[in-house]
Amino acid sequence: MSHSSHYLTCLGREVHYTEWGSEHSECVIAWHGLARTCRDMDDLAAHLAGRYRVICPDTPGRGLSQWSPVPDEEYCLAFYVRQATALVDQLGLQRFHWVGTSMGGAIGTLAAAGALRGRIRRLVLNDNGPQLADAAIERIRSYAGNPAAFDTVSELERYFRGVYQPYGYLTDAQWRRLTESSVRRLPDGRVTPHYDPAMVRQFIVHPQDYDLWEAWDSLRLPVLCLRGESSDLLLPETAQAMRLRGPRAEVVTIPDCGHAPALNVPAQWQAVADFLNADGD
């Protein structure tokens, strides 16, 4: 299954997205994590594209989407929700499912509680919840805010294999694709991850951005949470509270993963597909 690449201007910023299964009317928005790109969703999107049109955006400041000239204002969940709303409006999408990894799940939660309430049919959170562990946020900030740079792409791949080891099993081909789809070259010729380092200022300028219990408790839609078995970001007690509060999420533990499962193996695809398909069964 192949995809196509597109660009739209949303709130004055160019947003890149890939599209899979364009022949279908039912749609899934699949949104990546904090320092990643839309290409992380390739395997899941290829699987879902047998039934759904799948739209996978690059968040502004990541991948091929435009970097913000005012990062302190625009690198935050509220702006991402506004951009997501502009994106789905331009695409003419009235109702759709949402699958989000980490930050992408937080965007989906806030959107489902606000601007896109009633339009998001089912919500899948990949290792994300309304409360995140401070220690894990600091760990992510430590590498994302100071992206490493290397002389060669092969060195960058070795770096990714280390820092993203919690993603779980990836084939050599998947590691190579992850690297090649998230690399940019610096003016001095070295290579570095394909995102704006200023995006981590979200945690400084908007320190309460990921405190989402109020939004969570207001949700009235089916929610599936995939939690990495050894995740240090979504703690077991938070996942348990998600079962009991608000939309009372279905929580599935993904073995041999931390933060966050890569959504790249059949068992993970099928868990998402079964949940989404239940809406129309």
Buried (B, 14 or more C-beta within 10 A) or exposed (E): EEBEEBEBEBEEBBBBBBBBBEEBEBBBBBBBBBBBBBBBBBBBBBBBBEBBBBBBBBBBBBBBBBBBEEBEEBBBBBBBBBBBBBBBBEBEBEEBBBBBBBBBBBBBBBBBBBBBEEBBBBBBBBBBBBBBBEEBBEBBBEBBBEBBBBEEBEBBBEBBBEBBEBBBEBEEEBBBBBBEBBBEEEEEEBBBBBBBBBBBBBBEEBEEBBEBBEBBEBBEBBBBBBBBBBBBBBBEEBBEBBBEBBBEBBBBBBEEBBBBBBBBBEEBBEBBBEBBBEEEE
